[in-house]
């Protein structure tokens, strides 16, 4: 640990940034105290450390802060977070301070927030199912322990509401120790109240830790919040042996904060003004999910990504898709028609689904069941487009059945509302839709699966 070093006067200032020189012993992430005569002390953090000059991000308002009169103290303390099982049920700020009126948590340990991604050599392959209570996820795009499965939303779509529903409904199917770490980044006061009210009402708060960074909080806290939350999640998963689901909402607000700070530092911009290291920075967050060999816990992530202008090729969803293992895409058309949650299963994908389903994990015949639902729904969507040109009456009989199926699929299986469904209820709903079709339409269902299905119902 470094000793405190004091500097009289900063070299320059630019917005929320102070430039201090020379700083031969500055450390990245080090906490800083800034004093100006006649003003309250300010907090800061070293975000760029160098021997000649270091950049300090000021956490409070910089109005009236004259660089030449500032007394800058590098405390020698790195950014850390208190972690432990004691934090379950707590509501904290983006930097881990109490936001629920209770005393600061004592915790079981203190961990640095700038941890490295999991060592690829120590990783175990994800293979166990996590039940979210949402049929379009559990049945069609199954979430697997250790996976990173983002939700691609759009402005005005209920991405945050879906995040809250997943937190409320997520379960470990075999009853293992399970916890949720929720981190809100750049959310409004109304959204904060919504999360707290829902988690309290549903009882999910008792097994959750909430880190809430609001729009009024300093920009740098948006960069710290997910890392503070992940320090807690890693402790619960890899030291306390729990299965932990981390929900991050909203990654877009995090990336906007990263761009704001990069602009203030006059860095050369990359695509659409975002810094060139956006991919690396996001990977440093997402790759902290996984399963570690010889450890009983797991860390799974569901990041919520709001796509600017519904553009899935925008740098944020584009890079997120490269790093993670699939995506859940929300549909504006489904939302407009009152389907909730408006998950469009056609562009959605869980790349690890095959490893987490089957007789010993979800249900026998899960893959064939999902493939048939997907294929018939895709045909129904194509028939819907054709019907706008030639009319429903001109469609072949098989296409008319698929069109009716698509309507029921969206309304009954996807559009479950806020009701939680366990995996058995999801399968029952899917089979009810398939049973309405003649056997010759079910080309993805092998005879063995079909016979086993009818043996169960007889």
C-alpha positions in Angstrom: 0.0 0.0 0.0 1.4 3.4 -0.9 1.7 6.2 1.5 -0.3 9.4 1.0 1.4 12.0 -1.3 0.4 15.6 -1.3 0.5 18.0 -4.3 0.0 21.8 -4.0 -1.8 23.0 -7.1 -3.0 21.0 -10.1 -1.4 21.5 -13.5 -4.7 22.0 -15.4 -8.4 21.2 -15.4 -10.9 20.2 -18.1 -14.5 19.7 -17.0 -14.5 17.0 -14.3 -10.8 16.2 -14.8 -7.7 17.5 -13.0 -4.2 17.0 -14.4 -1.6 16.6 -11.7 2.2 16.6 -12.4 4.7 15.2 -11.8 3.3 12.0 -10.2 6.0 9.3 -10.3 4.2 7.0 -7.8 0.5 7.4 -8.8 -1.5 4.2 -9.1 -4.5 3.6 -11.3 -7.7 3.6 -9.4 -6.2 5.4 -6.4 -8.5 7.5 -4.3 -7.8 11.2 -4.2 -8.8 14.0 -1.8 -9.1 17.5 -3.2 -9.2 20.5 -0.9 -9.8 24.1 -2.0 -9.8 27.0 0.6 -13.4 27.9 1.6 -15.0 24.9 -0.1 -15.9 21.3 1.1 -13.5 18.5 0.4 -14.0 16.7 -2.9 -13.3 13.1 -3.7 -11.6 11.9 -6.9 -10.0 8.9 -8.4 -6.9 8.4 -10.6 -8.1 7.2 -14.0 -4.8 7.6 -15.8 -1.5 7.2 -14.0 1.8 8.3 -15.3 5.2 9.5 -14.1 4.9 12.9 -15.7 1.2 13.6 -15.4 -1.9 11.8 -13.9 -5.5 12.4 -14.6 -7.9 12.6 -11.6 -11.7 12.3 -12.1 -13.4 14.5 -9.6 -16.6 12.9 -8.2 -18.3 16.1 -7.1 -19.2 19.3 -8.8 -16.1 21.2 -10.0 -17.8 24.7 -10.0 -15.4 27.1 -8.3 -12.5 24.7 -8.3 -9.4 26.6 -9.4 -6.6 24.2 -10.3 -3.8 26.4 -9.0 -5.3 26.6 -5.5 -6.2 22.9 -5.2 -4.5 20.8 -2.6 -4.4 17.3 -4.1 -3.7 14.3 -1.8 -3.2 10.9 -3.4 -4.3 8.7 -0.4 -2.5 5.5 -1.4 -5.8 3.6 -1.2 -7.0 1.7 -4.2 -10.7 1.5 -5.0 -12.1 -1.4 -3.0 -15.5 -2.7 -2.0 -16.8 -4.3 1.2 -18.2 -7.7 0.3 -20.0 -10.5 2.2 -23.2 -12.4 2.7 -24.2 -9.7 5.2 -24.9 -7.4 2.2 -27.9 -9.6 1.0 -31.0 -7.5 1.3 -29.1 -4.2 1.3 -29.5 -1.2 -1.1 -26.3 0.6 -1.8 -25.0 3.4 -4.1 -22.9 2.8 -7.1 -19.8 3.1 -5.0 -21.1 0.8 -2.2 -22.3 3.4 0.3 -25.6 2.7 2.1 -28.7 4.0 0.3 -31.3 2.3 2.6 -30.8 4.3 5.8 -28.8 1.5 7.5 -25.2 1.7 8.8 -22.4 1.0 6.4 -21.9 -2.8 6.0 -19.1 -4.5 7.8 -19.0 -7.4 5.5 -16.6 -10.4 5.5 -13.8 -9.0 3.4 -12.6 -6.0 1.3 -11.9 -6.7 -2.3 -10.4 -4.4 -5.1 -13.0 -3.5 -7.7 -10.5 -3.5 -10.6 -10.3 -7.3 -10.8 -9.1 -9.2 -13.8 -11.4 -11.4 -16.0 -11.5 -15.1 -15.1 -8.5 -17.1 -16.1 -9.5 -19.1 -19.2 -7.4 -22.1 -18.0 -9.5 -22.2 -14.7 -12.9 -22.0 -16.4 -15.4 -24.8 -16.4 -17.8 -25.1 -19.3 -21.3 -23.8 -18.4 -23.8 -26.7 -18.4 -26.5 -26.1 -15.8 -29.9 -24.3 -16.3 -31.0 -21.2 -14.5 -34.8 -20.7 -14.4 -35.9 -17.1 -14.9 -39.6 -17.7 -14.9 -39.9 -16.2 -18.4 -41.1 -18.7 -21.0 -39.4 -17.1 -24.0 -36.1 -17.4 -22.1 -36.4 -20.7 -20.3 -38.0 -22.6 -23.2 -36.6 -20.9 -26.3 -33.3 -19.2 -25.3 -32.3 -21.0 -22.1 -30.0 -19.2 -19.7 -27.1 -21.4 -18.4 -25.0 -20.9 -15.3 -21.8 -19.0 -16.1 -23.3 -17.5 -19.3 -23.3 -13.9 -20.4 -26.7 -13.3 -22.1 -27.6 -9.6 -22.9 -31.0 -8.2 -23.5 -31.1 -5.9 -26.5 -33.8 -3.3 -25.9 -34.7 0.0 -27.5 -35.8 3.4 -26.3 -39.2 3.1 -24.7 -39.2 -0.7 -24.6 -39.5 -2.4 -21.2 -35.9 -3.6 -20.9 -35.7 -2.4 -17.2 -39.1 -4.0 -16.4 -37.9 -7.3 -17.8 -34.7 -7.0 -15.8 -36.8 -6.5 -12.6 -39.0 -9.5 -13.6 -35.9 -11.7 -14.0 -34.6 -10.7 -10.6 -37.9 -11.5 -9.0 -38.4 -14.8 -10.8 -34.9 -16.3 -11.1 -34.3 -19.6 -9.3 -31.8 -22.4 -9.1 -33.9 -25.4 -10.1 -32.4 -27.9 -7.6 -32.7 -25.5 -4.7 -29.0 -24.6 -4.4 -27.9 -21.3 -2.6 -28.9 -18.6 -5.1 -28.5 -14.8 -5.0 -29.0 -11.9 -7.3 -26.8 -8.8 -7.7 -28.6 -6.0 -9.4 -26.7 -2.9 -10.6 -28.6 0.1 -12.0 -26.4 2.5 -14.0 -27.6 6.0 -14.8 -31.2 5.2 -13.8 -33.8 7.9 -12.8 -35.3 8.4 -9.4 -38.6 7.0 -10.7 -36.9 3.8 -11.9 -35.1 3.5 -8.5 -38.4 3.7 -6.7 -39.9 1.1 -9.2 -37.1 -1.4 -8.5 -37.3 -1.0 -4.8 -41.1 -1.3 -4.7 -41.1 -4.4 -6.9 -38.3 -6.2 -5.1 -39.8 -5.4 -1.7 -43.3 -6.6 -2.8 -42.1 -9.8 -4.4 -39.7 -10.8 -1.6 -36.7 -10.8 -4.0 -34.9 -8.2 -2.0 -34.0 -10.7 0.8 -31.7 -12.6 -1.6 -30.5 -9.6 -3.6 -27.9 -6.9 -3.3 -28.9 -3.7 -5.1 -26.3 -1.1 -6.3 -28.2 1.9 -7.7 -26.4 4.7 -9.6 -28.8 7.5 -10.5 -28.5 10.1 -13.3 -27.7 12.8 -10.7 -24.6 10.9 -9.5 -21.1 11.8 -10.8 -20.2 10.3 -14.2 -17.3 8.3 -12.8 -19.7 6.4 -10.5 -21.2 4.9 -13.7 -17.8 3.3 -14.4 -17.3 2.1 -10.8 -20.8 0.7 -10.2 -20.6 -2.5 -12.2 -17.2 -3.2 -10.9 -18.2 -2.7 -7.2 -21.2 -5.0 -7.9 -19.0 -7.7 -9.5 -16.6 -7.6 -6.6 -19.6 -8.6 -4.4 -20.9 -11.1 -6.9 -17.4 -12.8 -7.2 -17.2 -13.2 -3.4 -20.7 -14.8 -3.2 -19.9 -17.1 -6.1 -16.4 -18.2 -5.7 -15.8 -17.8 -2.0 -19.3 -18.3 -0.5 -20.2 -21.0 -3.0 -23.5 -19.5 -4.2 -25.0 -19.3 -7.7 -25.1 -15.6 -8.5 -27.1 -13.9 -11.2 -25.8 -10.3 -12.0 -28.2 -8.0 -13.9 -26.6 -4.8 -15.3 -29.0 -2.1 -16.4 -28.1 -0.2 -18.5 -24.8 -0.9 -20.3 -25.5 2.0 -22.7 -25.4 4.5 -19.9 -22.0 3.0 -18.9 -20.7 3.4 -22.4 -21.9 7.0 -22.6 -20.0 7.8 -19.4 -16.9 6.2 -20.9 -17.3 8.4 -24.0 -17.8 11.5 -21.9 -14.6 11.0 -20.0 -12.7 10.1 -23.1 -13.9 13.3 -24.7 -12.8 15.3 -21.7 -9.4 13.7 -22.0 -9.3 14.7 -25.7 -8.7 11.1 -26.8 -8.9 10.2 -30.4 -12.4 8.9 -30.9 -13.4 5.6 -32.5 -16.7 4.6 -34.0 -19.4 7.2 -33.4 -17.2 9.0 -30.9 -16.7 6.1 -28.5 -13.1 5.4 -27.4 -11.2 2.8 -29.3 -10.8 0.7 -26.2 -14.6 0.2 -25.7 -14.4 -3.5 -26.7 -11.6 -4.1 -24.2 -13.4 -2.2 -21.4 -16.7 -4.1 -21.9 -14.8 -7.4 -22.1 -13.2 -6.5 -18.7 -16.7 -6.5 -17.2 -18.4 -9.3 -19.1 -15.6 -11.8 -18.9 -15.8 -11.8 -15.1 -18.8 -14.2 -15.5 -18.2 -17.9 -15.5 -17.6 -21.0 -13.5 -14.2 -21.7 -11.8 -12.8 -25.2 -11.6 -13.0 -26.7 -8.1 -15.3 -24.0 -6.9 -19.0 -24.8 -6.2 -20.5 -21.4 -7.2 -21.1 -19.7 -10.5 -21.5 -16.1 -11.8 -24.0 -15.4 -14.6 -24.6 -12.1 -16.2 -27.7 -10.5 -17.9 -26.7 -7.1 -19.2 -29.4 -4.8 -20.5 -28.4 -2.8 -23.6 -30.6 0.0 -25.0 -29.8 0.2 -28.7 -29.8 3.8 -29.8 -32.4 4.3 -32.6 -33.1 0.5 -32.4 -29.9 0.0 -34.3 -28.4 -3.4 -33.5 -25.3 -2.5 -35.5 -24.5 0.4 -33.2 -21.1 0.0 -31.5 -22.5 -0.9 -28.1 -24.8 -3.8 -29.0 -22.4 -4.8 -31.8 -19.4 -5.2 -29.5 -21.5 -6.6 -26.7 -22.7 -9.4 -29.1 -19.1 -10.3 -29.9 -18.1 -10.7 -26.2 -21.2 -12.4 -24.9 -22.9 -15.8 -25.8 -26.1 -14.7 -27.5 -28.8 -12.1 -27.1 -32.4 -11.6 -26.2 -34.0 -9.0 -28.6 -37.0 -7.0 -27.6 -39.5 -6.3 -30.4 -41.1 -2.9 -30.9 -43.9 -4.5 -33.0 -44.7 -6.9 -30.2 -44.6 -4.1 -27.6 -46.9 -2.0 -29.8 -49.4 -4.9 -29.9 -49.4 -5.2 -26.1 -47.3 -8.4 -25.9 -45.2 -8.5 -22.7 -42.5 -9.4 -22.4 -41.9 -8.4 -26.1 -39.1 -10.9 -26.7 -38.7 -11.7 -30.4 -37.5 -15.3 -30.4 -36.4 -15.3 -34.1 -33.3 -12.9 -33.8 -32.7 -14.0 -30.1 -30.1 -16.7 -29.4 -28.6 -18.5 -26.5 -25.4 -20.0 -27.8 -24.9 -22.2 -24.7 -28.5 -23.4 -24.6 -27.6 -26.9 -25.9 -25.3 -27.4 -22.9 -28.0 -26.6 -20.3 -31.0 -28.5 -21.5 -32.1 -32.1 -21.7 -33.4 -34.9 -19.6 -31.1 -34.4 -16.7 -31.4 -30.6 -16.6 -34.7 -29.3 -18.0 -36.9 -31.9 -19.7 -36.3 -34.7 -22.2 -37.0 -33.6 -25.7 -36.4 -29.9 -24.9 -34.3 -29.3 -28.0 -36.8 -30.9 -30.4 -39.7 -29.1 -28.7 -38.0 -25.7 -29.0 -36.9 -26.4 -32.6 -40.5 -27.2 -33.6 -41.9 -24.1 -31.9 -39.2 -22.0 -33.6 -39.7 -23.5 -37.1 -43.5 -23.2 -37.0 -43.4 -19.7 -35.6 -40.9 -18.7 -38.4 -43.3 -20.1 -41.0 -46.2 -18.2 -39.4 -44.2 -15.0 -39.6 -43.5 -15.5 -43.2 -47.2 -16.3 -43.8 -48.1 -13.1 -42.1 -46.0 -11.1 -44.6 -47.5 -13.0 -47.5 -51.0 -12.5 -46.2 -50.5 -8.7 -46.5 -50.0 -9.2 -50.2 -52.3 -11.9 -51.3 -54.8 -12.1 -48.4 -55.2 -14.9 -45.8 -57.8 -16.7 -47.9 -55.2 -17.2 -50.7 -52.7 -18.9 -48.4 -52.2 -22.7 -48.5 -53.9 -24.5 -45.6 -50.6 -25.3 -43.9 -49.6 -21.6 -44.0 -52.9 -20.6 -42.5 -52.4 -23.0 -39.6 -48.9 -21.6 -39.1 -50.3 -18.1 -39.2 -52.8 -19.0 -36.5 -50.0 -20.7 -34.5 -47.9 -17.5 -34.7 -50.7 -15.4 -33.2 -51.3 -17.9 -30.4 -47.5 -18.3 -29.8 -47.0 -14.6 -29.3 -50.1 -14.1 -27.3 -50.0 -17.2 -25.0 -46.4 -18.4 -24.7 -44.4 -15.2 -25.2 -47.0 -12.8 -23.8 -47.2 -14.2 -20.3 -47.4 -10.8 -18.7 -45.7 -10.4 -15.3 -46.8 -13.9 -14.1 -44.0 -16.2 -13.3 -44.0 -19.6 -15.0 -41.8 -22.5 -13.9 -40.3 -24.8 -16.5 -43.1 -27.3 -16.3 -45.7 -24.7 -17.1 -43.6 -23.4 -20.0 -43.4 -26.9 -21.5 -47.1 -27.5 -21.0 -47.9 -24.2 -22.8 -45.7 -25.1 -25.7 -47.1 -28.6 -26.1 -50.6 -27.2 -25.9 -49.8 -25.0 -28.9 -48.2 -27.9 -30.8 -51.0 -30.3 -30.1 -53.4 -28.0 -32.0 -51.4 -28.9 -35.2 -51.7 -32.1 -37.2 -48.8 -34.6 -36.9 -47.6 -34.0 -40.4 -46.8 -30.4 -39.6 -44.5 -31.3 -36.7 -41.5 -32.3 -38.8 -39.0 -31.4 -36.1 -40.5 -33.8 -33.5 -39.1 -37.4 -33.8 -41.4 -40.3 -33.3 -39.7 -41.2 -30.0 -40.3 -37.7 -28.6 -43.9 -37.7 -29.9 -44.6 -41.1 -28.4 -43.1 -40.1 -25.0 -45.2 -37.0 -25.0 -48.4 -38.9 -25.6 -47.4 -41.5 -23.0 -47.1 -38.7 -20.4 -50.5 -37.3 -21.2 -52.4 -40.6 -21.4 
